[in-house]
């Protein structure tokens, strides 16, 4: 049975999240529906991460097992046609056939996320739902300095949702950079895996630093408190984007690094 690795882009606004749920349309459910319409097969796909309602993706990765061989460009175009006909805001960007050892979730060695903030007095029109509007100026250099206190291997209990089901709050944050271009402030985060709501919790806390309400030392103290009550406000999902997943050997045969990820690797 051939296995296909697919790179997916989606607008998170219409969906309850990546994961199939009973309370509304999901990205997973829409893609599985497109596969059913095309092939007649009921399949369960696996994504590299489970994004929450309103969170977007430019480089989510999933895999699916199908009963027949497809030319990858034919499969991509046909699935996109079915998704479009159903009114979905989802696109399959790329498909590669991989061997059965590949797992979109557990073969991943790094995940990359972007959080976008637009700091200006005027409300958002074109970017509404796609960035966090902050109606005041912020100091992105202070935000970046505060972010560096969070890089490395730490107990991230402070920045973890109370509903997170991870076995451990310890994660290694490889990168947390804050840059600015005009009104747009971008927070880029990289790690092998994240805790539930971790990135949005970090973004909300860094906003306090950017507004001058917290110092980098305050952010470090919040981390060291290992207490959810020490966290700043959780940022809205609007500005969060799942950008890219890295795998070993290109398509990514699984290795020991991928085995540490537990079932709560849903970040938004």
N, C-alpha and C positions, 0 to 999 in steps of 0.2 A: 504494500500500500504506500504510494508516494506521499511524502511530506513536503509541504510548501511553506516557506518563510515569506511573510508579507509585511511590507512597511506601509503604515496607515497614517493618513492625515484626517483630522475631524474637528469640526466646530462643536464644542461641548455644550453650547447653550440649550439645544432641544432635548438633551438626554439626561437621564438620572445618573449617568456615569458610564464607565466602561462595562462593568459587570452586569450580566443579565439579572433583572429584578422583576418583581411582580407589580411594583407601583408605578411603572412607566417605561417608555422606550429607552433602551440602552444601546451603546455602540456595539457591544458583543452580539446582542440579539439581532441588530440590523444586519450585521455581516453574516451571521449564521442564516438569517432569512434569505439573503442574497444567494448564498451557496445552495440552500434548499431549492430556491426558484430555478437556479441554473442547472443543478446536477440531479435534483430529486433526492439528495442525501441529507439526512439529519446528522450534523456533526457538532461537536463541542470544540470551539477554538480556545487557545490559550494565549493571553497577552503577556507582554513583558512587565506590565504594571497595571494596577487597577486605579484609574483616575476617578475622582468624584464628580458629581453633577456640576456642570458649568466649566469644567477644566478642559482645555483644548490639547490637541496633539499635532505636531508636525512630523514626528518620527516614532510613533508607537510601533512596536513590532509584535507580530502574532504568528502562530503556526497552525496549520490545519492539515489533517490527513484525509485524502480523497481516494476513492476506489480505483480511479483510472488516471493514466498519464495525460497531462495537458501541456501544450506549448504555453510557456509562462506568459507571453504577451497576449495570447488569446484568452487565457484565464483572467488576467488583469483587466482587459478591456470588457469582457463579458460581465465580470462582477461589478465593475463600475457602472455599466449600463443598467444592471438590475438595481443597484443602490440609487442611481439617479431617478429611475422610474418610480421607485417607492418614496421619493421625496426626501431622501437622506442627505445630510451634509457631511458625507464621509467619502473619502477617495482612497483607493488602493494605489499607492505610488509605484510600488515595485514588488515583484514576486521572484523568488529564487527557489528551485527545488533543492532540498537538503536531505541528509540521511536521517535515520530514525533516532540517532543519538542527540540531535539538536532539539533543544527545548527553549522556546522564546523567553521563558521566565528564568529557569534555573541555569541556562548556559550563559546568561548575561554577566559581564564582569564590570560594567559601568553603565549608569544611567545619567543622562544630562537633562536638566530642567532650566527653564527660563521663567522669571516672574517680572512682569512689566507694570510700572507705575507711571502715570502721567500726572505731573505736578503743575497745575495751572489754575487760575481763578475760574475760567469758563468751563462749564460742564462738557462732557464728552458727547459727541454726536456720532461720528463715524466709528469711534473706538468703544462705544458703550458696550459692555459685556465682554470686551476683549482686553481691558486693562483696568487697573485700580485707579480711579480718579481721586487724587488728593488735592484739595483746593487751596494749597499753600506751598510755598517753596520749601525745599529740603536740601540739606547739605549731603551730597552723595559721598564726599570724601570721608566724612565722619561715619556714614553708614558702612563704607568699605573697611575702615579701621575697626569698627565694631564687629564686622563679619569675620575678620581674621582671628578674633578671640574664639571663634566657634569651629575653626578648621582643625581637623585632626580626629583622633579617636576619643570619644567622650560618651558618658552616660547622658543621653538627650531626654531624660524624663520630663524636664521642663517644657520641651518643645514637642511633646507627644500627646496625641489626642487621648482623652480618658477612655475612649472606646477602642483604642489600639490593641490588637491581639498578639503583638509580637512577643516572642519568648523572652527577649532581652531588649532593654532600651539603649544598649550600646551600639553605636554606629561609627564608621569612619567617614568623615566628610572631607573629600579630597579637594574640593574647591568651593568657595563662596565669594564671588567677586561682585562688586557694585560699580557700575559705570553710568555715565550720563551723556546724552546727546540732545541738547535743547531741553524741551519739556519732558523728554522720555528718560526715565531711570530704569536700568535693567539689572536684575539680580540673577546671576548664573550659578547654579549649584550642580556639583558632580559627586556621586558616591556609587558604591556598588548597589546599595539599597537604602531606602528611607523608611522612616516610621510614618504611621498614619497622621496626616496633617502637619508633618514636620516642616516642609518648605513654607507653607502658608503661616505657620507659627513663627518661623524665623523671619519671614518678610514683615509680619506685623510688628515684631520686636525691633527690627532694623528701622522701620518707619519712625519709631519713637526716638531713635538716635538721630535720624535725619532731621527731625523737628526740634532737636535740642532739648528734649525732655529727659533723655537718658544719655549717659556717656558710654564709651566703649567699656569702661570698668563696670558700669551697671549691667551691661549685657553679659559680661563674663560672670558677674555675681549671680545673675539669673540662671546661667548654665550650671554653675557650681551648686546652686540651691537644690537641684534635682527635685523640683516641686512645680507641678503644673500651674499653681497659683502665681508663680513668679514670672510667668510668660506674659508678653505683651498681647494685644488683641490679635486674634487670628485674621489674617488677610482674606479677603473674599476670593472665590475661585476664579473670577473673571480674568485675572492677570497671569494665571499659571498655564504653562505650556510644557508638554512632554516633548522634548526636542530630538533625542537620539538615544539609541542603545548600542553599546559596544559589545562585541563578541570576540572570543579568541579565534584565530585562524579564519578571519573573514566571516563566514557563515556562522562559525562558533561552535566547535565541538565542546561538550561540557567538560569542565575541569573542577578541581577541588575548590577553587575560589567561588564557583557558583553554587556550591552545596550549602553555604552558610545562610542563604536567604530563606526566611520562613514565610508562612502564609499570610503575613500581615503587611507585605510589601505593597501597600497602596497608599500613595503619597499625598494625595491632595487634600 
